[in-house]
Amino acid sequence: MDVEVYKEFIAAIQTLPEECQLIFFMKLEGKSCRKIAKELELTEENVTSIQKYGWELLQKKLSGIMSLAVLKHFIV
């Protein structure tokens, strides 16, 4: 992934609601939904739902820089 695109992606994540940010950064660290759920005391379904909501917000913010399908490869 291009460094500038990655920087924009990280900057966009930082604009998300706090819980979304936390989950996205945990996913970038390579943590599974199960591990995130356990650490945050949420259900896996809640983690998935919050992540999906975050992707919807990111899609609006990043529509011009790169396909979210490509970005999702790095975080899902």
PyMOL Python script that loads the backbone (N, CA, C, O; Angstrom):
from pymol import cmd

cmd.read_pdbstr("""\
ATOM      1  N   MET A   1       0.855  -1.175   0.000  1.00  0.00           N
ATOM      2  CA  MET A   1       0.000   0.000   0.000  1.00  0.00           C
ATOM      3  C   MET A   1       0.900   1.236   0.000  1.00  0.00           C
ATOM      4  O   MET A   1       1.888   1.291   0.732  1.00  0.00           O
ATOM      5  N   ASP A   2       0.558   2.203  -0.807  1.00  0.00           N
ATOM      6  CA  ASP A   2       1.274   3.461  -0.883  1.00  0.00           C
ATOM      7  C   ASP A   2       1.270   4.149   0.484  1.00  0.00           C
ATOM      8  O   ASP A   2       0.255   4.158   1.181  1.00  0.00           O
ATOM      9  N   VAL A   3       2.411   4.722   0.857  1.00  0.00           N
ATOM     10  CA  VAL A   3       2.559   5.349   2.177  1.00  0.00           C
ATOM     11  C   VAL A   3       1.567   6.489   2.356  1.00  0.00           C
ATOM     12  O   VAL A   3       0.976   6.623   3.428  1.00  0.00           O
ATOM     13  N   GLU A   4       1.373   7.301   1.345  1.00  0.00           N
ATOM     14  CA  GLU A   4       0.432   8.427   1.458  1.00  0.00           C
ATOM     15  C   GLU A   4      -1.002   7.935   1.638  1.00  0.00           C
ATOM     16  O   GLU A   4      -1.765   8.498   2.424  1.00  0.00           O
ATOM     17  N   VAL A   5      -1.359   6.890   0.913  1.00  0.00           N
ATOM     18  CA  VAL A   5      -2.703   6.316   1.051  1.00  0.00           C
ATOM     19  C   VAL A   5      -2.880   5.763   2.458  1.00  0.00           C
ATOM     20  O   VAL A   5      -3.926   5.950   3.078  1.00  0.00           O
ATOM     21  N   TYR A   6      -1.856   5.084   2.957  1.00  0.00           N
ATOM     22  CA  TYR A   6      -1.907   4.532   4.311  1.00  0.00           C
ATOM     23  C   TYR A   6      -2.073   5.650   5.340  1.00  0.00           C
ATOM     24  O   TYR A   6      -2.852   5.513   6.284  1.00  0.00           O
ATOM     25  N   LYS A   7      -1.345   6.755   5.164  1.00  0.00           N
ATOM     26  CA  LYS A   7      -1.466   7.894   6.080  1.00  0.00           C
ATOM     27  C   LYS A   7      -2.874   8.470   6.058  1.00  0.00           C
ATOM     28  O   LYS A   7      -3.424   8.814   7.104  1.00  0.00           O
ATOM     29  N   GLU A   8      -3.457   8.575   4.874  1.00  0.00           N
ATOM     30  CA  GLU A   8      -4.835   9.073   4.755  1.00  0.00           C
ATOM     31  C   GLU A   8      -5.809   8.112   5.431  1.00  0.00           C
ATOM     32  O   GLU A   8      -6.755   8.535   6.096  1.00  0.00           O
ATOM     33  N   PHE A   9      -5.567   6.827   5.254  1.00  0.00           N
ATOM     34  CA  PHE A   9      -6.408   5.805   5.869  1.00  0.00           C
ATOM     35  C   PHE A   9      -6.362   5.926   7.390  1.00  0.00           C
ATOM     36  O   PHE A   9      -7.406   5.908   8.043  1.00  0.00           O
ATOM     37  N   ILE A  10      -5.173   6.048   7.955  1.00  0.00           N
ATOM     38  CA  ILE A  10      -5.020   6.192   9.406  1.00  0.00           C
ATOM     39  C   ILE A  10      -5.677   7.486   9.882  1.00  0.00           C
ATOM     40  O   ILE A  10      -6.363   7.493  10.904  1.00  0.00           O
ATOM     41  N   ALA A  11      -5.472   8.578   9.149  1.00  0.00           N
ATOM     42  CA  ALA A  11      -6.083   9.856   9.517  1.00  0.00           C
ATOM     43  C   ALA A  11      -7.610   9.752   9.500  1.00  0.00           C
ATOM     44  O   ALA A  11      -8.284  10.311  10.364  1.00  0.00           O
ATOM     45  N   ALA A  12      -8.146   9.038   8.520  1.00  0.00           N
ATOM     46  CA  ALA A  12      -9.598   8.856   8.441  1.00  0.00           C
ATOM     47  C   ALA A  12     -10.101   8.016   9.615  1.00  0.00           C
ATOM     48  O   ALA A  12     -11.155   8.312  10.179  1.00  0.00           O
ATOM     49  N   ILE A  13      -9.365   6.981   9.985  1.00  0.00           N
ATOM     50  CA  ILE A  13      -9.748   6.163  11.140  1.00  0.00           C
ATOM     51  C   ILE A  13      -9.812   7.035  12.387  1.00  0.00           C
ATOM     52  O   ILE A  13     -10.696   6.853  13.225  1.00  0.00           O
ATOM     53  N   GLN A  14      -8.896   7.969  12.517  1.00  0.00           N
ATOM     54  CA  GLN A  14      -8.852   8.830  13.695  1.00  0.00           C
ATOM     55  C   GLN A  14     -10.033   9.788  13.787  1.00  0.00           C
ATOM     56  O   GLN A  14     -10.235  10.418  14.825  1.00  0.00           O
ATOM     57  N   THR A  15     -10.816   9.906  12.716  1.00  0.00           N
ATOM     58  CA  THR A  15     -12.015  10.748  12.749  1.00  0.00           C
ATOM     59  C   THR A  15     -13.261   9.962  13.158  1.00  0.00           C
ATOM     60  O   THR A  15     -14.321  10.541  13.395  1.00  0.00           O
ATOM     61  N   LEU A  16     -13.121   8.641  13.239  1.00  0.00           N
ATOM     62  CA  LEU A  16     -14.262   7.795  13.595  1.00  0.00           C
ATOM     63  C   LEU A  16     -14.606   7.949  15.074  1.00  0.00           C
ATOM     64  O   LEU A  16     -13.785   8.425  15.858  1.00  0.00           O
ATOM     65  N   PRO A  17     -15.817   7.546  15.456  1.00  0.00           N
ATOM     66  CA  PRO A  17     -16.143   7.507  16.875  1.00  0.00           C
ATOM     67  C   PRO A  17     -15.117   6.653  17.628  1.00  0.00           C
ATOM     68  O   PRO A  17     -14.537   5.727  17.060  1.00  0.00           O
ATOM     69  N   GLU A  18     -14.900   6.965  18.889  1.00  0.00           N
ATOM     70  CA  GLU A  18     -13.824   6.349  19.675  1.00  0.00           C
ATOM     71  C   GLU A  18     -13.837   4.826  19.641  1.00  0.00           C
ATOM     72  O   GLU A  18     -12.790   4.203  19.465  1.00  0.00           O
ATOM     73  N   GLU A  19     -15.003   4.225  19.806  1.00  0.00           N
ATOM     74  CA  GLU A  19     -15.077   2.763  19.825  1.00  0.00           C
ATOM     75  C   GLU A  19     -14.699   2.170  18.467  1.00  0.00           C
ATOM     76  O   GLU A  19     -14.038   1.134  18.401  1.00  0.00           O
ATOM     77  N   CYS A  20     -15.117   2.824  17.395  1.00  0.00           N
ATOM     78  CA  CYS A  20     -14.735   2.378  16.045  1.00  0.00           C
ATOM     79  C   CYS A  20     -13.225   2.462  15.875  1.00  0.00           C
ATOM     80  O   CYS A  20     -12.601   1.528  15.373  1.00  0.00           O
ATOM     81  N   GLN A  21     -12.638   3.580  16.292  1.00  0.00           N
ATOM     82  CA  GLN A  21     -11.185   3.745  16.189  1.00  0.00           C
ATOM     83  C   GLN A  21     -10.464   2.609  16.900  1.00  0.00           C
ATOM     84  O   GLN A  21      -9.557   1.985  16.348  1.00  0.00           O
ATOM     85  N   LEU A  22     -10.878   2.356  18.117  1.00  0.00           N
ATOM     86  CA  LEU A  22     -10.235   1.335  18.929  1.00  0.00           C
ATOM     87  C   LEU A  22     -10.266  -0.018  18.227  1.00  0.00           C
ATOM     88  O   LEU A  22      -9.253  -0.714  18.161  1.00  0.00           O
ATOM     89  N   ILE A  23     -11.424  -0.381  17.709  1.00  0.00           N
ATOM     90  CA  ILE A  23     -11.564  -1.668  17.025  1.00  0.00           C
ATOM     91  C   ILE A  23     -10.714  -1.704  15.759  1.00  0.00           C
ATOM     92  O   ILE A  23     -10.057  -2.711  15.492  1.00  0.00           O
ATOM     93  N   PHE A  24     -10.715  -0.633  14.978  1.00  0.00           N
ATOM     94  CA  PHE A  24      -9.907  -0.611  13.757  1.00  0.00           C
ATOM     95  C   PHE A  24      -8.427  -0.739  14.071  1.00  0.00           C
ATOM     96  O   PHE A  24      -7.717  -1.482  13.393  1.00  0.00           O
ATOM     97  N   PHE A  25      -7.948  -0.030  15.083  1.00  0.00           N
ATOM     98  CA  PHE A  25      -6.527  -0.121  15.416  1.00  0.00           C
ATOM     99  C   PHE A  25      -6.170  -1.492  15.985  1.00  0.00           C
ATOM    100  O   PHE A  25      -5.065  -1.986  15.761  1.00  0.00           O
ATOM    101  N   MET A  26      -7.081  -2.102  16.710  1.00  0.00           N
ATOM    102  CA  MET A  26      -6.842  -3.459  17.214  1.00  0.00           C
ATOM    103  C   MET A  26      -6.777  -4.443  16.049  1.00  0.00           C
ATOM    104  O   MET A  26      -5.960  -5.363  16.051  1.00  0.00           O
ATOM    105  N   LYS A  27      -7.645  -4.245  15.050  1.00  0.00           N
ATOM    106  CA  LYS A  27      -7.606  -5.101  13.856  1.00  0.00           C
ATOM    107  C   LYS A  27      -6.289  -4.904  13.101  1.00  0.00           C
ATOM    108  O   LYS A  27      -5.715  -5.868  12.595  1.00  0.00           O
ATOM    109  N   LEU A  28      -5.811  -3.667  13.022  1.00  0.00           N
ATOM    110  CA  LEU A  28      -4.532  -3.409  12.363  1.00  0.00           C
ATOM    111  C   LEU A  28      -3.380  -4.086  13.095  1.00  0.00           C
ATOM    112  O   LEU A  28      -2.364  -4.419  12.485  1.00  0.00           O
ATOM    113  N   GLU A  29      -3.536  -4.289  14.393  1.00  0.00           N
ATOM    114  CA  GLU A  29      -2.530  -5.012  15.179  1.00  0.00           C
ATOM    115  C   GLU A  29      -2.620  -6.520  14.938  1.00  0.00           C
ATOM    116  O   GLU A  29      -1.784  -7.282  15.424  1.00  0.00           O
ATOM    117  N   GLY A  30      -3.633  -6.943  14.191  1.00  0.00           N
ATOM    118  CA  GLY A  30      -3.780  -8.357  13.866  1.00  0.00           C
ATOM    119  C   GLY A  30      -4.687  -9.135  14.806  1.00  0.00           C
ATOM    120  O   GLY A  30      -4.734 -10.364  14.748  1.00  0.00           O
ATOM    121  N   LYS A  31      -5.403  -8.435  15.664  1.00  0.00           N
ATOM    122  CA  LYS A  31      -6.285  -9.124  16.613  1.00  0.00           C
ATOM    123  C   LYS A  31      -7.566  -9.572  15.926  1.00  0.00           C
ATOM    124  O   LYS A  31      -8.080  -8.885  15.043  1.00  0.00           O
ATOM    125  N   SER A  32      -8.069 -10.711  16.330  1.00  0.00           N
ATOM    126  CA  SER A  32      -9.307 -11.254  15.778  1.00  0.00           C
ATOM    127  C   SER A  32     -10.506 -10.575  16.441  1.00  0.00           C
ATOM    128  O   SER A  32     -10.384  -9.942  17.489  1.00  0.00           O
ATOM    129  N   CYS A  33     -11.663 -10.725  15.801  1.00  0.00           N
ATOM    130  CA  CYS A  33     -12.899 -10.192  16.393  1.00  0.00           C
ATOM    131  C   CYS A  33     -13.143 -10.823  17.765  1.00  0.00           C
ATOM    132  O   CYS A  33     -13.592 -10.151  18.694  1.00  0.00           O
ATOM    133  N   ARG A  34     -12.849 -12.098  17.880  1.00  0.00           N
ATOM    134  CA  ARG A  34     -13.049 -12.796  19.157  1.00  0.00           C
ATOM    135  C   ARG A  34     -12.171 -12.185  20.258  1.00  0.00           C
ATOM    136  O   ARG A  34     -12.646 -11.936  21.366  1.00  0.00           O
ATOM    137  N   LYS A  35     -10.904 -11.947  19.951  1.00  0.00           N
ATOM    138  CA  LYS A  35      -9.978 -11.378  20.934  1.00  0.00           C
ATOM    139  C   LYS A  35     -10.378  -9.941  21.288  1.00  0.00           C
ATOM    140  O   LYS A  35     -10.333  -9.545  22.453  1.00  0.00           O
ATOM    141  N   ILE A  36     -10.768  -9.173  20.278  1.00  0.00           N
ATOM    142  CA  ILE A  36     -11.213  -7.793  20.516  1.00  0.00           C
ATOM    143  C   ILE A  36     -12.440  -7.799  21.410  1.00  0.00           C
ATOM    144  O   ILE A  36     -12.523  -7.030  22.369  1.00  0.00           O
ATOM    145  N   ALA A  37     -13.394  -8.667  21.095  1.00  0.00           N
ATOM    146  CA  ALA A  37     -14.617  -8.753  21.890  1.00  0.00           C
ATOM    147  C   ALA A  37     -14.293  -9.066  23.349  1.00  0.00           C
ATOM    148  O   ALA A  37     -14.851  -8.465  24.266  1.00  0.00           O
ATOM    149  N   LYS A  38     -13.403  -9.995  23.539  1.00  0.00           N
ATOM    150  CA  LYS A  38     -13.030 -10.377  24.903  1.00  0.00           C
ATOM    151  C   LYS A  38     -12.369  -9.210  25.632  1.00  0.00           C
ATOM    152  O   LYS A  38     -12.713  -8.918  26.777  1.00  0.00           O
ATOM    153  N   GLU A  39     -11.423  -8.545  24.975  1.00  0.00           N
ATOM    154  CA  GLU A  39     -10.703  -7.437  25.602  1.00  0.00           C
ATOM    155  C   GLU A  39     -11.616  -6.254  25.914  1.00  0.00           C
ATOM    156  O   GLU A  39     -11.439  -5.582  26.930  1.00  0.00           O
ATOM    157  N   LEU A  40     -12.588  -6.000  25.045  1.00  0.00           N
ATOM    158  CA  LEU A  40     -13.483  -4.855  25.235  1.00  0.00           C
ATOM    159  C   LEU A  40     -14.774  -5.226  25.950  1.00  0.00           C
ATOM    160  O   LEU A  40     -15.637  -4.378  26.177  1.00  0.00           O
ATOM    161  N   GLU A  41     -14.898  -6.493  26.300  1.00  0.00           N
ATOM    162  CA  GLU A  41     -16.094  -7.006  26.968  1.00  0.00           C
ATOM    163  C   GLU A  41     -17.355  -6.727  26.147  1.00  0.00           C
ATOM    164  O   GLU A  41     -18.356  -6.216  26.648  1.00  0.00           O
ATOM    165  N   LEU A  42     -17.262  -7.084  24.866  1.00  0.00           N
ATOM    166  CA  LEU A  42     -18.371  -6.980  23.923  1.00  0.00           C
ATOM    167  C   LEU A  42     -18.620  -8.356  23.330  1.00  0.00           C
ATOM    168  O   LEU A  42     -17.806  -9.266  23.491  1.00  0.00           O
ATOM    169  N   THR A  43     -19.742  -8.506  22.646  1.00  0.00           N
ATOM    170  CA  THR A  43     -19.956  -9.734  21.897  1.00  0.00           C
ATOM    171  C   THR A  43     -19.237  -9.606  20.551  1.00  0.00           C
ATOM    172  O   THR A  43     -18.971  -8.499  20.084  1.00  0.00           O
ATOM    173  N   GLU A  44     -18.930 -10.739  19.939  1.00  0.00           N
ATOM    174  CA  GLU A  44     -18.320 -10.704  18.601  1.00  0.00           C
ATOM    175  C   GLU A  44     -19.243 -10.006  17.609  1.00  0.00           C
ATOM    176  O   GLU A  44     -18.783  -9.314  16.701  1.00  0.00           O
ATOM    177  N   GLU A  45     -20.539 -10.192  17.788  1.00  0.00           N
ATOM    178  CA  GLU A  45     -21.508  -9.549  16.904  1.00  0.00           C
ATOM    179  C   GLU A  45     -21.423  -8.030  17.028  1.00  0.00           C
ATOM    180  O   GLU A  45     -21.517  -7.316  16.029  1.00  0.00           O
ATOM    181  N   ASN A  46     -21.242  -7.536  18.262  1.00  0.00           N
ATOM    182  CA  ASN A  46     -21.107  -6.088  18.452  1.00  0.00           C
ATOM    183  C   ASN A  46     -19.845  -5.563  17.780  1.00  0.00           C
ATOM    184  O   ASN A  46     -19.873  -4.508  17.146  1.00  0.00           O
ATOM    185  N   VAL A  47     -18.754  -6.281  17.912  1.00  0.00           N
ATOM    186  CA  VAL A  47     -17.498  -5.868  17.281  1.00  0.00           C
ATOM    187  C   VAL A  47     -17.687  -5.812  15.767  1.00  0.00           C
ATOM    188  O   VAL A  47     -17.282  -4.843  15.125  1.00  0.00           O
ATOM    189  N   THR A  48     -18.292  -6.835  15.207  1.00  0.00           N
ATOM    190  CA  THR A  48     -18.540  -6.871  13.763  1.00  0.00           C
ATOM    191  C   THR A  48     -19.440  -5.720  13.337  1.00  0.00           C
ATOM    192  O   THR A  48     -19.190  -5.081  12.314  1.00  0.00           O
ATOM    193  N   SER A  49     -20.475  -5.455  14.106  1.00  0.00           N
ATOM    194  CA  SER A  49     -21.408  -4.372  13.794  1.00  0.00           C
ATOM    195  C   SER A  49     -20.728  -3.009  13.855  1.00  0.00           C
ATOM    196  O   SER A  49     -20.939  -2.167  12.983  1.00  0.00           O
ATOM    197  N   ILE A  50     -19.921  -2.794  14.876  1.00  0.00           N
ATOM    198  CA  ILE A  50     -19.201  -1.528  15.019  1.00  0.00           C
ATOM    199  C   ILE A  50     -18.209  -1.361  13.875  1.00  0.00           C
ATOM    200  O   ILE A  50     -18.062  -0.269  13.327  1.00  0.00           O
ATOM    201  N   GLN A  51     -17.535  -2.440  13.521  1.00  0.00           N
ATOM    202  CA  GLN A  51     -16.579  -2.376  12.416  1.00  0.00           C
ATOM    203  C   GLN A  51     -17.304  -2.073  11.100  1.00  0.00           C
ATOM    204  O   GLN A  51     -16.823  -1.278  10.293  1.00  0.00           O
ATOM    205  N   LYS A  52     -18.440  -2.696  10.891  1.00  0.00           N
ATOM    206  CA  LYS A  52     -19.220  -2.442   9.667  1.00  0.00           C
ATOM    207  C   LYS A  52     -19.641  -0.975   9.597  1.00  0.00           C
ATOM    208  O   LYS A  52     -19.560  -0.348   8.540  1.00  0.00           O
ATOM    209  N   TYR A  53     -20.089  -0.437  10.721  1.00  0.00           N
ATOM    210  CA  TYR A  53     -20.472   0.982  10.786  1.00  0.00           C
ATOM    211  C   TYR A  53     -19.262   1.860  10.455  1.00  0.00           C
ATOM    212  O   TYR A  53     -19.381   2.839   9.717  1.00  0.00           O
ATOM    213  N   GLY A  54     -18.104   1.505  11.002  1.00  0.00           N
ATOM    214  CA  GLY A  54     -16.885   2.248  10.714  1.00  0.00           C
ATOM    215  C   GLY A  54     -16.540   2.238   9.239  1.00  0.00           C
ATOM    216  O   GLY A  54     -16.144   3.261   8.681  1.00  0.00           O
ATOM    217  N   TRP A  55     -16.691   1.065   8.597  1.00  0.00           N
ATOM    218  CA  TRP A  55     -16.418   0.980   7.154  1.00  0.00           C
ATOM    219  C   TRP A  55     -17.359   1.884   6.371  1.00  0.00           C
ATOM    220  O   TRP A  55     -16.951   2.507   5.391  1.00  0.00           O
ATOM    221  N   GLU A  56     -18.617   1.958   6.797  1.00  0.00           N
ATOM    222  CA  GLU A  56     -19.574   2.830   6.104  1.00  0.00           C
ATOM    223  C   GLU A  56     -19.130   4.288   6.200  1.00  0.00           C
ATOM    224  O   GLU A  56     -19.207   5.027   5.219  1.00  0.00           O
ATOM    225  N   LEU A  57     -18.667   4.701   7.380  1.00  0.00           N
ATOM    226  CA  LEU A  57     -18.185   6.067   7.550  1.00  0.00           C
ATOM    227  C   LEU A  57     -16.917   6.300   6.734  1.00  0.00           C
ATOM    228  O   LEU A  57     -16.761   7.348   6.107  1.00  0.00           O
ATOM    229  N   LEU A  58     -16.017   5.325   6.743  1.00  0.00           N
ATOM    230  CA  LEU A  58     -14.774   5.465   5.984  1.00  0.00           C
ATOM    231  C   LEU A  58     -15.028   5.532   4.482  1.00  0.00           C
ATOM    232  O   LEU A  58     -14.332   6.245   3.758  1.00  0.00           O
ATOM    233  N   GLN A  59     -16.013   4.797   4.028  1.00  0.00           N
ATOM    234  CA  GLN A  59     -16.325   4.804   2.599  1.00  0.00           C
ATOM    235  C   GLN A  59     -16.661   6.213   2.135  1.00  0.00           C
ATOM    236  O   GLN A  59     -16.266   6.624   1.043  1.00  0.00           O
ATOM    237  N   LYS A  60     -17.391   6.955   2.966  1.00  0.00           N
ATOM    238  CA  LYS A  60     -17.746   8.332   2.616  1.00  0.00           C
ATOM    239  C   LYS A  60     -16.509   9.230   2.624  1.00  0.00           C
ATOM    240  O   LYS A  60     -16.374  10.111   1.775  1.00  0.00           O
ATOM    241  N   LYS A  61     -15.616   9.009   3.571  1.00  0.00           N
ATOM    242  CA  LYS A  61     -14.432   9.862   3.709  1.00  0.00           C
ATOM    243  C   LYS A  61     -13.353   9.556   2.677  1.00  0.00           C
ATOM    244  O   LYS A  61     -12.629  10.455   2.251  1.00  0.00           O
ATOM    245  N   LEU A  62     -13.244   8.302   2.277  1.00  0.00           N
ATOM    246  CA  LEU A  62     -12.126   7.871   1.441  1.00  0.00           C
ATOM    247  C   LEU A  62     -12.517   7.501   0.021  1.00  0.00           C
ATOM    248  O   LEU A  62     -11.726   6.882  -0.689  1.00  0.00           O
ATOM    249  N   SER A  63     -13.689   7.855  -0.399  1.00  0.00           N
ATOM    250  CA  SER A  63     -14.186   7.399  -1.694  1.00  0.00           C
ATOM    251  C   SER A  63     -13.258   7.748  -2.848  1.00  0.00           C
ATOM    252  O   SER A  63     -13.262   7.051  -3.863  1.00  0.00           O
ATOM    253  N   GLY A  64     -12.474   8.794  -2.724  1.00  0.00           N
ATOM    254  CA  GLY A  64     -11.623   9.206  -3.827  1.00  0.00           C
ATOM    255  C   GLY A  64     -10.228   8.623  -3.829  1.00  0.00           C
ATOM    256  O   GLY A  64      -9.542   8.730  -4.845  1.00  0.00           O
ATOM    257  N   ILE A  65      -9.760   8.001  -2.732  1.00  0.00           N
ATOM    258  CA  ILE A  65      -8.347   7.625  -2.719  1.00  0.00           C
ATOM    259  C   ILE A  65      -8.058   6.194  -3.124  1.00  0.00           C
ATOM    260  O   ILE A  65      -7.028   5.919  -3.739  1.00  0.00           O
ATOM    261  N   MET A  66      -8.938   5.293  -2.792  1.00  0.00           N
ATOM    262  CA  MET A  66      -8.640   3.896  -3.086  1.00  0.00           C
ATOM    263  C   MET A  66      -9.881   3.065  -2.805  1.00  0.00           C
ATOM    264  O   MET A  66     -10.718   3.426  -1.977  1.00  0.00           O
ATOM    265  N   SER A  67      -9.980   1.995  -3.478  1.00  0.00           N
ATOM    266  CA  SER A  67     -11.085   1.089  -3.239  1.00  0.00           C
ATOM    267  C   SER A  67     -11.028   0.569  -1.804  1.00  0.00           C
ATOM    268  O   SER A  67      -9.988   0.086  -1.355  1.00  0.00           O
ATOM    269  N   LEU A  68     -12.128   0.666  -1.099  1.00  0.00           N
ATOM    270  CA  LEU A  68     -12.162   0.130   0.270  1.00  0.00           C
ATOM    271  C   LEU A  68     -11.977  -1.374   0.285  1.00  0.00           C
ATOM    272  O   LEU A  68     -11.558  -1.946   1.291  1.00  0.00           O
ATOM    273  N   ALA A  69     -12.285  -2.008  -0.822  1.00  0.00           N
ATOM    274  CA  ALA A  69     -12.065  -3.466  -0.882  1.00  0.00           C
ATOM    275  C   ALA A  69     -10.580  -3.765  -0.701  1.00  0.00           C
ATOM    276  O   ALA A  69     -10.218  -4.747  -0.054  1.00  0.00           O
ATOM    277  N   VAL A  70      -9.729  -2.931  -1.263  1.00  0.00           N
ATOM    278  CA  VAL A  70      -8.292  -3.109  -1.110  1.00  0.00           C
ATOM    279  C   VAL A  70      -7.888  -2.823   0.328  1.00  0.00           C
ATOM    280  O   VAL A  70      -7.114  -3.580   0.914  1.00  0.00           O
ATOM    281  N   LEU A  71      -8.402  -1.739   0.904  1.00  0.00           N
ATOM    282  CA  LEU A  71      -8.062  -1.401   2.287  1.00  0.00           C
ATOM    283  C   LEU A  71      -8.543  -2.468   3.254  1.00  0.00           C
ATOM    284  O   LEU A  71      -7.855  -2.777   4.227  1.00  0.00           O
ATOM    285  N   LYS A  72      -9.714  -3.033   2.998  1.00  0.00           N
ATOM    286  CA  LYS A  72     -10.251  -4.059   3.877  1.00  0.00           C
ATOM    287  C   LYS A  72      -9.327  -5.268   3.937  1.00  0.00           C
ATOM    288  O   LYS A  72      -9.268  -5.958   4.955  1.00  0.00           O
ATOM    289  N   HIS A  73      -8.615  -5.523   2.864  1.00  0.00           N
ATOM    290  CA  HIS A  73      -7.671  -6.633   2.841  1.00  0.00           C
ATOM    291  C   HIS A  73      -6.656  -6.517   3.966  1.00  0.00           C
ATOM    292  O   HIS A  73      -6.202  -7.530   4.499  1.00  0.00           O
ATOM    293  N   PHE A  74      -6.300  -5.310   4.328  1.00  0.00           N
ATOM    294  CA  PHE A  74      -5.277  -5.090   5.333  1.00  0.00           C
ATOM    295  C   PHE A  74      -5.820  -5.113   6.760  1.00  0.00           C
ATOM    296  O   PHE A  74      -5.038  -5.157   7.710  1.00  0.00           O
ATOM    297  N   ILE A  75      -7.139  -5.084   6.930  1.00  0.00           N
ATOM    298  CA  ILE A  75      -7.681  -4.945   8.271  1.00  0.00           C
ATOM    299  C   ILE A  75      -8.689  -6.024   8.653  1.00  0.00           C
ATOM    300  O   ILE A  75      -8.954  -6.210   9.840  1.00  0.00           O
ATOM    301  N   VAL A  76      -9.241  -6.717   7.717  1.00  0.00           N
ATOM    302  CA  VAL A  76     -10.267  -7.710   8.050  1.00  0.00           C
ATOM    303  C   VAL A  76      -9.646  -9.067   8.240  1.00  0.00           C
ATOM    304  O   VAL A  76     -10.353 -10.034   8.526  1.00  0.00           O
TER     305      VAL A  76
END
""", "prot")
cmd.dss("prot")
cmd.show_as("cartoon", "prot")
cmd.util.cbc("prot")
cmd.orient("prot")
